[in-house]
Amino acid sequence: LHNECFFREDEPPQNGECYKMLAPEVKSKKAWFFFGDSQMGKYFNALDYPYIITSKKETDDLRCGFLDYVHLPRSEEWVYPQYNQGPAKFGRKNHFCSDVASAGNRRFESDSTEGSNFMELLTVDFASDVEQQTRYTNTTQETATLHVANQLQLRGLTYEDSVCVVNVGLHDQKLCESKSDSHCLVIYVTNVKVYLNLLYNVCGSIIWLSTTPVRDTHNPNYPQRNDRMEIMNEKIREVLAKFDNGYFVDVWETALGNTFVDNAHFTQDFYDNVAGLFSSLM
């Protein structure tokens, strides 16, 4: 397909098929947004931002500081999720907090005479969840896209100036408990479609990073299953092909060739290599 590539870490980013696919569409765009869980946070932290950073902003509370960070008012009453939504663990008991513990929100900005360039990480750990409800939005996905729209408008930019790098999938499998794999898959794909349609309104380009494998694929203490995730990745590849601004970057095989440090995360080399692709495109 014209909108997908396989990331390989054994070649310089500019020589790879992913760079060649993405560069004509996203090279040197002013606004880069990264949406995801701790995995996306590790990619983001490994970026070598090509501009001189003149200001930065970080959330004070990694798990519960999202709405303070985006300056949006909490909903008056926290509405519990439906059966097909997160949060599933920590965020369900601690309202306006995320299930994921270690991502957080942060923005790095470079001001110059030619205007502002910036990159930003936003914690979104499900395809649909109600962690970050506001007076104007019902889901974290709606809240995040509203924030993106606000940031672009604040700087006199449009969606054409923005690139959105996205993944969800690891935490969504918490919703599979007591459901068949087929039912779980339908929930995930349905939620991703809604999420992508929200992003479509604020992102000039949507780059979906494939969900990565886990180490203990049959451990009952973890909900993730590699065979299921391979199907999830394939379904999202098909969904994304219907978006004229959507691109699928497959990092699955590259991840498998790296060393795990826990059930879901890898040694730093993996994140450095994937981040190198995006650094070269900024």
Secondary structure, DSSP 8 states (H G I E B T S, - for coil): -TTEEE--TTS-GGGSHHHHHHHHHHTT-SEEEEEESHHHHHHHHT---SS---EEEE-SSTTT-HHHHHT--B-SS-----TT-B--SHHHHSTT--S-SS---EEEEEEETTEEEEEEEEE--SSSB-TT-BSS-SSHHHHHHHHHHHHHHHTT--GGGEEEEE---TGGGGGGTTS-HHHHHHHHHHHHHHHHHHHHTT-SEEEEE-----S-TT-TT----HHHHHHHHHHHHHHHTTSTTEEEEE-HHHHHTS-BSSSS-B-HHHHHHHHHHHHHH-
